[in-house]
Amino acid sequence: MWSINKTVVNTISLASIQGANALFPLLVFPYLFLVFGEVEFSYIVIAEAISLYILAVSLYSFDVLGIRYVIEDLESGGDGLTYYVNILALRTLLFFMIAIPALAIIYFTLNDYFLIFSIWLLFVVGSILQSNYYFQALENNVVLAMVIVLSRLASVLFIYMYVVGEGDANLAVLLLAGSFFVSGVISFFYVVLTQAFTFRGIDRVLMFRLLREGKEIFIGSISVALFRGANVLILSVVSNASAVAVYSLAEKFIKSWQAVARPLNQVFIPKVIKAWSKLALVEKSNQKAFEVVWQYSRIQVALMLLSIPIVFFVIGLASTFELLSGFSNETFILIAIMSLAVVSGIANAMFGAVGLSLIDSQRYFAYSVMMVGFSSMLFSFVASYYFQARGGALAYVLAECMLLLVFIIKYRQAK
């Protein structure tokens, strides 16, 4: 009974984390758009987009591999802290290696963004300290969920209370990034106070091994960040503040939608791995891997397809009662264009890193994502130049669909 209760509590905790992170931007960014207008709001989201690249480099591949490392250490009688400490040290080192040059470049080339970008780095530091993978590996996300939900809620309330005019942009970013920084610091000290934490466990040999083993997934992760986060920056170069602002709101809506769907992946990924492990060696092939992954992906794809008309019905209802302040008709058009990315995105999570790892195709995953990422950026430059925000939206959804196609081609190849 305890194990059932523990599983239920952990599932609810994970759902709470995803829910808080999904609703946070939807509650905050439309309000900030109304307060600051297009130009000031575009500064905020452009600086945020740059900080997301710093985050992608800093986290490396440990949100995926870190879970496996900690679980394997626990199963062999360890406490997982050796990996926690070394991953934290590596992420901190990577952060300084990329953040310091980025700050220097922005100071000398984009000085208007320097202060806002500097504040956004609190978001990156908080995400590093939060170490979500560690709590997931322990299957104990209750404290983390409480911290994240309360910090996000406090941030929303403070923004509504104190961000009231155009001069409050820096305060708004401080409250946004500060929410992640606070949850990260509290999560870190929770581990320090409840586990046998010590920095003496830092091992340079282990750190180099972790970097080497994670390089292919990192290439894939940074490439995903490249094509999913580049459109805001591209629009800032080839278009105007209005296009940046309206596209950013639509993209945040889609990413929040994807975040709500992510627990479906978390439920079915272990089932795929277990089903594959039960097969005899002679049964394992690329085609069989496709069948196993599709068996547990089709319900997710069906639910996401079903969610599209439901979401648009809710949007229409909310618009009727003026509950979506800050969302213009153009924003809704962009959401409609990008909605297919929710379906292909959840399939990519299954057929990508998870499914391709079953057939030892991590390198294919890394370089195919990189190829799609660069192709998407080139397309986005052209489409955004001619069609502004709608071009960026089209590039976003085409990248997700193209990535799924590239993954499926691998399964159709003979092993």
C-alpha positions in Angstrom: 0.0 0.0 0.0 2.9 2.3 0.9 4.5 1.7 -2.5 1.2 2.5 -4.3 0.8 5.7 -2.2 4.4 6.7 -2.8 3.9 6.3 -6.6 0.7 8.3 -6.6 2.3 11.1 -4.5 5.3 11.2 -6.8 3.1 11.3 -9.9 1.1 14.1 -8.4 4.3 15.9 -7.5 5.7 15.6 -11.1 2.3 16.9 -12.5 2.4 19.8 -10.1 5.9 20.8 -11.2 4.9 20.6 -14.9 1.7 22.5 -14.2 3.4 25.3 -12.3 6.1 25.7 -15.0 3.4 25.5 -17.8 1.0 28.1 -16.2 3.7 30.5 -15.0 4.5 32.1 -18.4 0.8 32.1 -19.4 -0.1 34.1 -16.3 2.8 36.5 -16.5 3.9 37.3 -20.0 0.6 38.5 -21.5 0.3 40.8 -18.5 3.9 42.1 -19.0 3.0 42.7 -22.7 0.1 44.9 -21.7 2.2 46.8 -19.2 5.3 47.4 -21.3 4.1 47.4 -24.9 5.8 45.8 -27.8 9.3 47.4 -27.7 10.1 47.0 -24.0 8.5 43.5 -23.9 10.7 42.5 -26.9 13.8 43.4 -24.9 12.7 41.1 -22.1 12.0 38.1 -24.4 15.1 38.6 -26.5 17.3 38.6 -23.4 15.5 35.5 -22.1 16.1 33.7 -25.4 19.8 34.4 -25.1 19.8 33.1 -21.5 18.1 29.9 -22.7 21.2 29.1 -24.8 23.4 29.6 -21.7 21.1 27.2 -19.8 21.3 24.6 -22.6 25.1 24.5 -22.5 25.2 24.6 -18.7 22.8 21.7 -18.1 24.7 19.6 -20.7 23.1 16.2 -21.1 22.6 15.5 -17.4 18.8 15.9 -17.3 18.7 12.7 -19.2 21.9 10.8 -18.2 21.9 12.1 -14.6 18.8 10.0 -13.8 20.4 6.9 -15.0 23.7 7.5 -13.2 22.0 8.1 -9.9 19.7 5.1 -10.2 22.6 2.8 -11.1 24.5 4.1 -8.1 21.6 3.6 -5.8 21.1 0.0 -7.0 24.7 -0.7 -6.4 24.5 0.4 -2.8 25.5 4.1 -3.2 23.6 7.2 -2.3 23.8 9.0 -5.7 25.6 11.9 -4.2 28.9 11.3 -6.0 27.1 11.9 -9.3 25.1 14.8 -7.8 28.2 16.6 -6.6 30.2 16.1 -9.8 27.3 17.0 -12.1 26.7 20.2 -10.1 30.4 21.0 -10.3 30.4 20.4 -14.1 27.3 22.5 -14.7 28.7 25.3 -12.6 32.0 25.2 -14.6 30.2 25.1 -17.9 28.0 28.1 -16.8 31.0 30.3 -16.1 32.8 29.2 -19.3 29.8 30.3 -21.4 28.3 33.1 -19.3 31.4 35.3 -18.9 32.1 35.5 -22.6 28.4 36.1 -23.3 28.3 39.0 -20.9 31.4 40.5 -22.4 30.0 40.2 -26.0 26.6 41.6 -25.0 28.2 44.5 -23.1 30.2 45.6 -26.1 27.7 44.9 -28.9 24.2 44.9 -27.3 24.6 47.2 -24.4 20.9 47.9 -24.1 20.3 44.2 -23.2 23.2 43.9 -20.7 21.4 44.6 -17.4 18.3 42.6 -18.3 20.4 39.7 -19.6 22.5 39.8 -16.4 19.4 39.5 -14.3 18.1 36.6 -16.5 21.2 34.6 -15.6 19.6 34.1 -12.1 17.2 31.9 -13.9 20.1 29.8 -15.3 21.8 29.6 -11.9 18.6 28.5 -10.2 18.0 25.8 -12.8 21.5 24.5 -12.2 21.0 24.3 -8.5 17.5 22.8 -8.7 18.9 19.5 -10.1 15.5 18.1 -11.1 17.1 14.9 -12.4 18.3 14.0 -8.9 14.8 14.2 -7.3 13.4 12.2 -10.2 16.0 9.5 -9.8 15.1 9.3 -6.1 11.4 9.2 -7.0 10.8 11.7 -4.3 9.6 15.0 -5.9 7.3 16.2 -3.1 9.6 18.9 -1.6 10.7 20.0 -5.0 7.1 20.4 -6.1 6.2 22.4 -3.1 9.1 24.7 -3.5 8.5 25.3 -7.3 4.7 25.8 -6.9 5.1 28.3 -4.1 8.0 30.2 -5.7 6.1 30.5 -9.0 2.9 31.6 -7.3 4.8 34.2 -5.2 6.4 35.5 -8.4 3.1 35.9 -10.2 1.6 37.7 -7.2 4.5 40.1 -6.8 4.5 40.9 -10.5 0.8 41.7 -10.4 1.3 43.9 -7.3 4.5 45.8 -8.1 5.1 45.7 -11.9 2.8 48.5 -13.0 4.6 50.7 -15.5 7.2 50.9 -18.2 10.0 51.7 -15.7 9.5 48.3 -14.0 11.1 46.1 -16.6 14.2 45.2 -14.6 12.0 44.5 -11.6 9.8 42.2 -13.7 12.8 40.2 -14.9 14.2 40.0 -11.4 10.9 38.6 -10.1 10.7 36.1 -13.1 14.3 34.9 -12.8 14.3 35.2 -9.1 11.5 32.6 -8.8 13.8 30.0 -10.4 16.8 31.2 -8.4 14.9 30.9 -5.1 13.6 27.4 -5.9 17.1 26.4 -7.0 18.7 27.6 -3.8 16.1 26.0 -1.5 16.4 22.7 -3.4 20.2 22.7 -3.1 20.1 23.4 0.6 17.5 20.7 1.0 19.9 18.2 -0.4 22.8 19.6 1.6 20.8 19.3 4.9 19.2 15.9 4.3 22.0 14.0 2.5 25.6 13.4 3.3 26.7 16.2 1.0 30.3 17.2 0.6 32.3 18.9 -2.1 35.2 16.5 -1.3 33.5 14.0 -3.6 34.5 16.0 -6.7 36.5 13.7 -9.0 38.2 15.2 -12.2 38.5 11.8 -13.8 34.7 11.1 -13.3 33.9 14.6 -14.6 35.8 14.0 -17.8 34.1 10.6 -18.2 30.7 12.2 -17.7 31.5 14.9 -20.3 32.6 12.2 -22.8 29.6 9.9 -22.3 27.2 12.8 -22.6 28.6 14.5 -25.7 26.2 13.0 -28.2 23.0 13.7 -26.2 24.4 17.2 -25.6 24.8 17.8 -29.3 21.2 16.8 -29.7 20.0 18.9 -26.8 21.8 22.0 -27.9 20.5 21.5 -31.5 16.9 21.3 -30.1 17.5 24.5 -28.2 18.9 26.0 -31.4 15.8 25.5 -33.5 13.2 25.9 -30.7 14.7 29.1 -29.3 16.2 30.8 -32.3 13.1 32.3 -33.9 12.8 35.1 -31.3 16.4 36.2 -32.0 15.9 35.8 -35.8 12.8 37.9 -35.7 14.7 40.6 -33.7 17.2 40.8 -36.6 15.0 40.6 -39.7 11.7 42.0 -38.4 10.4 44.4 -35.8 9.5 44.6 -32.1 5.8 43.9 -32.8 6.6 40.6 -34.6 9.0 39.6 -31.8 6.4 40.3 -29.1 3.4 38.6 -30.7 5.5 35.5 -31.8 6.9 35.2 -28.3 3.5 35.1 -26.7 2.3 32.4 -29.1 5.5 30.3 -28.6 5.1 30.5 -24.8 1.6 29.2 -25.2 2.7 26.3 -27.3 5.6 25.5 -25.0 3.2 25.6 -22.0 0.9 23.2 -23.9 3.8 20.9 -24.5 4.8 21.1 -20.8 1.4 20.0 -19.7 1.7 17.0 -22.1 5.1 16.0 -20.8 3.9 13.8 -18.0 2.5 11.5 -20.7 6.0 10.9 -21.8 7.1 10.3 -18.2 4.4 7.6 -17.8 5.1 5.7 -21.0 8.9 5.9 -21.3 9.5 3.3 -18.6 7.0 1.0 -20.3 8.8 1.2 -23.6 12.2 0.4 -21.9 10.7 -2.5 -20.0 8.9 -3.9 -23.0 12.2 -3.8 -25.0 14.2 -5.4 -22.3 11.8 -8.4 -22.3 12.5 -9.2 -25.9 14.9 -11.9 -26.9 18.1 -10.6 -28.7 17.1 -12.2 -32.0 13.8 -10.3 -31.9 15.4 -6.9 -31.5 15.6 -4.9 -34.7 14.9 -1.4 -35.9 11.5 -2.4 -37.1 10.7 -4.0 -33.8 11.8 -0.9 -31.9 9.5 1.2 -34.0 6.6 -1.2 -33.2 7.4 -1.1 -29.4 7.7 2.7 -29.3 4.5 3.2 -31.5 2.6 0.9 -29.2 3.1 3.3 -26.3 3.1 6.5 -28.4 -0.2 6.2 -30.3 -2.3 6.9 -27.2 -0.2 10.0 -26.6 -0.6 11.2 -30.2 -4.3 10.6 -30.1 -4.7 12.6 -26.9 -2.7 15.5 -28.3 -4.8 15.5 -31.5 -7.9 15.5 -29.3 -6.6 18.3 -27.3 -6.3 20.7 -30.3 -10.1 21.4 -30.8 -10.5 21.4 -27.0 -7.8 24.0 -26.5 -9.2 26.2 -29.3 -12.7 25.9 -27.8 -11.3 27.1 -24.4 -9.4 29.9 -26.1 -12.6 31.0 -27.9 -14.6 30.9 -24.7 -11.9 32.8 -22.8 -11.7 35.4 -25.5 -15.5 35.9 -25.4 -15.2 36.8 -21.7 -12.0 38.8 -22.2 -9.9 36.5 -20.0 -6.9 36.5 -22.4 -5.7 40.0 -22.1 -2.6 40.6 -24.2 -3.5 38.0 -26.8 -4.4 39.6 -30.1 -6.0 37.9 -33.2 -2.5 37.6 -34.7 -1.4 35.6 -31.6 -4.3 33.2 -32.0 -3.4 32.7 -35.7 0.2 31.9 -34.7 -1.0 29.4 -32.1 -3.2 27.7 -34.8 -0.2 27.4 -37.1 2.1 26.0 -34.4 -0.5 23.7 -32.7 0.7 20.7 -34.8 4.0 21.0 -33.1 2.4 19.7 -29.9 1.6 16.4 -31.6 4.9 16.0 -33.4 6.8 17.1 -30.3 5.4 14.4 -28.0 6.1 11.8 -30.7 9.7 13.2 -31.0 10.3 12.6 -27.3 9.4 8.9 -27.8 10.9 8.2 -31.2 14.0 10.4 -30.6 16.3 10.0 -27.6 14.3 7.2 -26.0 13.6 5.0 -29.1 16.9 5.5 -30.9 18.8 4.6 -27.7 17.1 1.2 -27.9 18.9 0.5 -31.2 22.2 2.2 -30.2 21.6 5.1 -32.5 22.5 8.0 -30.1 24.9 9.4 -32.7 22.2 9.4 -35.4 20.0 11.2 -32.9 22.6 13.9 -32.2 23.6 14.7 -35.7 20.1 14.4 -37.2 18.8 16.9 -34.6 21.8 19.2 -35.4 21.0 18.9 -39.2 17.4 19.8 -38.6 18.3 22.6 -36.3 20.6 24.4 -38.8 18.1 23.8 -41.7 15.3 25.2 -39.6 17.3 28.3 -38.7 18.1 29.0 -42.4 14.4 28.5 -43.3 13.4 30.7 -40.4 15.6 33.6 -41.6 13.9 33.5 -45.0 10.4 32.9 -43.8 10.6 35.5 -41.0 12.0 38.1 -43.4 9.1 37.7 -45.8 6.3 36.7 -43.5 7.5 38.1 -40.1 5.9 36.3 -37.1 4.0 33.9 -39.2 7.2 32.8 -40.9 8.7 32.1 -37.5 5.7 30.1 -36.5 5.9 28.1 -39.8 9.6 27.4 -39.2 8.8 26.2 -35.6 6.2 23.6 -36.7 8.1 22.4 -39.8 11.2 21.8 -37.7 9.3 19.5 -35.3 7.7 17.6 -38.2 10.9 17.3 -40.1 12.6 16.0 -37.0 10.0 13.3 -36.6 10.4 12.3 -40.2 14.2 11.9 -39.8 13.7 9.8 -36.7 11.2 7.4 -38.4 13.5 7.0 -41.5 16.1 5.4 -39.1 13.6 2.8 -37.9 12.9 1.8 -41.5 16.5 1.1 -42.2 17.7 -2.5 -41.8 19.7 -3.0 -38.6 
